[in-house]
């Protein structure tokens, strides 16, 4: 497979995730030194799923993050546009509801969810502002948005370390452990080019979200952004 470019053509990105679906969760554990499990707990606390809630987990992949919301009793939908990820997710988690969907054209009614969340997927969409507006459309008034993404460490020395890890270490780990190293080269490149925390917060506000906050994780290499749809 050729390396996906940063214009993020949906078919290219979907094929990339199809190619790595079987080992994606294991690779995440390797690439994050096991931190992804902690980050999922942080996301779960921010979403605060409970019985009676409807939660949309967008870019859910194999559903590893979705199981926490469903386990808390929420009516959970795991949505992804990679057929390979969906197939792997249905195999691993037959009790979860998986739905194919594009972040720019979600197949859900207006105000269908009490909370929407996306982890490490927003930077892969072609139009971030349009995706944030589409997420607002399917969220009920006063509903919550929780986004976990790569970020920019605030301290210059940490930014340098993060660049070295992202651009040099990640691709080498991918060559050792992944069946498709080119996919992880794309992911490293997209992380380097991604918005910093204040810029992403501004994109939230421009898309109509309010009460926008963020929390740095792993010294700012990752950040959790939260917001509320206006009532």
C-alpha positions in Angstrom: 0.0 0.0 0.0 1.3 3.5 -0.8 1.7 6.0 2.0 -1.4 8.1 2.6 -0.8 11.8 2.1 -1.9 14.7 4.4 -4.7 15.7 2.1 -6.5 12.8 3.8 -8.4 11.3 0.9 -11.1 9.2 2.7 -10.6 6.1 0.5 -6.8 6.1 1.2 -7.2 6.6 4.9 -9.9 3.9 5.1 -7.7 1.4 3.2 -4.8 2.2 5.6 -6.9 1.3 8.6 -8.3 -1.8 6.9 -4.7 -3.0 6.4 -3.8 -2.7 10.1 -7.1 -3.6 11.8 -6.0 -7.0 13.1 -3.0 -5.7 15.0 -4.1 -2.1 15.6 -4.9 -2.3 19.3 -1.7 -4.2 20.0 0.3 -1.6 18.1 -1.3 1.2 20.0 -0.1 -0.5 23.2 3.4 -0.7 21.9 3.5 2.9 20.5 2.2 4.4 23.7 4.1 2.2 26.1 0.8 1.0 27.5 -0.5 4.5 28.2 -3.5 4.1 25.8 -5.3 2.1 28.5 -4.9 5.0 31.0 -6.1 7.5 28.4 -9.2 5.4 27.7 -10.0 5.6 31.4 -9.6 9.4 31.3 -11.9 9.6 28.3 -14.5 7.4 30.1 -14.5 9.6 33.1 -15.0 12.7 30.9 -17.9 11.1 29.0 -19.4 9.9 32.3 -21.6 7.3 30.6 -24.5 5.9 32.6 -27.7 3.9 32.1 -30.2 5.9 30.0 -27.5 7.8 28.0 -26.8 7.4 24.3 -23.1 7.6 23.4 -21.5 7.9 20.0 -17.9 6.7 19.8 -16.6 7.9 16.5 -13.5 6.5 14.9 -14.1 3.7 17.3 -11.9 1.2 15.4 -12.3 -2.3 16.9 -14.4 -0.9 19.8 -11.8 -1.0 22.5 -12.9 2.4 23.8 -16.6 1.7 23.3 -16.7 -1.2 25.7 -16.2 1.2 28.7 -19.3 3.2 27.8 -21.4 0.1 27.2 -20.1 -1.4 30.4 -21.3 1.7 32.3 -24.8 0.9 31.0 -25.0 3.5 28.2 -26.6 2.7 24.8 -23.3 2.9 22.8 -22.7 3.1 19.1 -19.2 2.4 17.8 -18.9 4.1 14.4 -16.0 3.9 12.0 -15.5 4.2 8.2 -13.0 1.4 7.9 -14.7 -1.9 6.9 -11.7 -3.8 8.2 -11.9 -2.2 11.7 -15.6 -2.8 11.9 -15.2 -6.5 10.9 -12.5 -6.9 13.5 -14.6 -5.1 16.1 -17.7 -7.2 15.5 -15.5 -10.4 15.9 -14.0 -9.2 19.2 -17.1 -7.5 20.7 -20.3 -9.2 19.3 -22.4 -7.4 21.9 -21.5 -3.9 20.8 -23.4 -2.0 18.1 -21.1 -1.2 15.2 -22.2 1.3 12.4 -20.3 2.3 9.3 -20.1 6.1 9.0 -18.1 9.0 7.7 -17.4 11.9 10.2 -18.5 14.4 7.6 -21.8 12.7 6.9 -22.9 10.8 10.0 -25.9 8.4 9.5 -27.7 9.6 12.6 -30.6 11.9 13.3 -30.2 15.4 14.8 -29.7 15.4 18.5 -29.5 11.6 18.7 -26.8 11.3 21.3 -26.2 12.6 24.9 -22.4 12.5 24.4 -20.1 12.1 21.5 -16.4 11.2 21.6 -13.5 10.6 19.2 -10.0 9.4 20.1 -7.1 9.8 17.7 -9.4 10.1 14.8 -10.2 13.8 14.3 -6.8 14.5 12.7 -7.6 12.0 10.0 -10.7 13.8 8.6 -10.4 16.0 5.6 -12.3 18.9 7.2 -12.0 19.3 10.9 -14.4 22.2 11.2 -17.1 20.3 9.2 -16.6 17.2 11.4 -17.0 19.2 14.6 -20.2 20.8 13.2 -21.5 17.4 12.2 -20.8 16.1 15.7 -22.7 19.0 17.1 -25.6 18.2 14.8 -26.0 14.7 16.2 -25.6 15.8 19.9 -28.6 16.9 21.9 -28.6 20.5 23.4 -26.3 20.6 26.5 -24.7 17.3 25.3 -21.0 16.7 25.7 -18.1 16.3 23.2 -14.9 14.6 24.3 -11.9 14.5 22.0 -8.6 12.8 22.7 -5.8 13.6 20.2 -2.1 14.1 19.7 -1.0 17.5 20.8 1.9 19.9 21.2 4.0 19.9 24.4 4.1 23.4 25.8 7.8 23.2 26.8 10.4 23.5 23.9 12.6 20.7 25.1 9.6 18.4 25.3 8.5 19.4 21.8 11.9 18.4 20.6 11.7 15.0 22.3 8.2 14.5 21.0 9.3 15.2 17.4 12.2 12.7 17.7 9.8 10.0 19.0 7.1 10.7 16.4 9.3 11.1 13.4 12.1 8.5 14.2 11.1 6.1 16.9 7.5 5.4 15.8 8.4 4.5 12.2 11.1 2.1 13.5 8.7 0.4 15.9 6.2 0.1 13.1 8.8 -1.6 10.9 9.5 -4.1 13.7 6.0 -4.9 14.8 3.5 -3.9 12.1 2.4 -5.6 9.0 2.1 -2.3 7.2 4.8 0.2 8.4 3.7 2.8 5.8 0.4 3.3 7.6 2.3 4.3 10.8 4.6 6.6 8.8 1.4 8.4 7.8 0.1 8.5 11.4 3.4 9.9 12.5 3.3 12.6 9.8 -0.3 13.5 10.6 0.6 13.9 14.3 3.4 16.2 13.5 1.2 18.4 11.3 -1.8 18.5 13.8 -3.2 21.5 15.5 -1.9 22.6 18.9 -4.2 22.7 21.9 -5.3 26.4 21.6 -5.9 26.1 17.9 -8.1 23.0 18.3 -10.0 24.7 21.1 -10.6 27.7 18.7 -11.9 25.2 16.0 -14.3 23.9 18.6 -15.7 27.3 19.3 -15.9 28.2 15.6 -18.0 25.0 15.1 -20.5 26.2 17.7 -19.3 24.4 20.8 -19.1 26.2 24.1 -17.4 25.7 27.5 -14.3 24.4 25.7 -11.5 23.1 28.0 -8.5 20.9 27.5 -6.2 18.9 29.7 -2.7 17.9 28.8 -1.6 14.3 29.1 1.9 12.8 28.8 3.5 16.2 29.2 1.3 17.7 26.5 2.1 15.1 23.8 -1.6 14.1 24.0 -4.6 16.3 25.1 -8.2 15.8 26.1 -10.5 18.5 24.8 -14.1 18.7 26.2 -17.0 21.0 25.2 -20.7 21.3 25.5 -23.3 21.9 22.8 -25.3 25.1 23.5 -28.7 24.6 25.0 
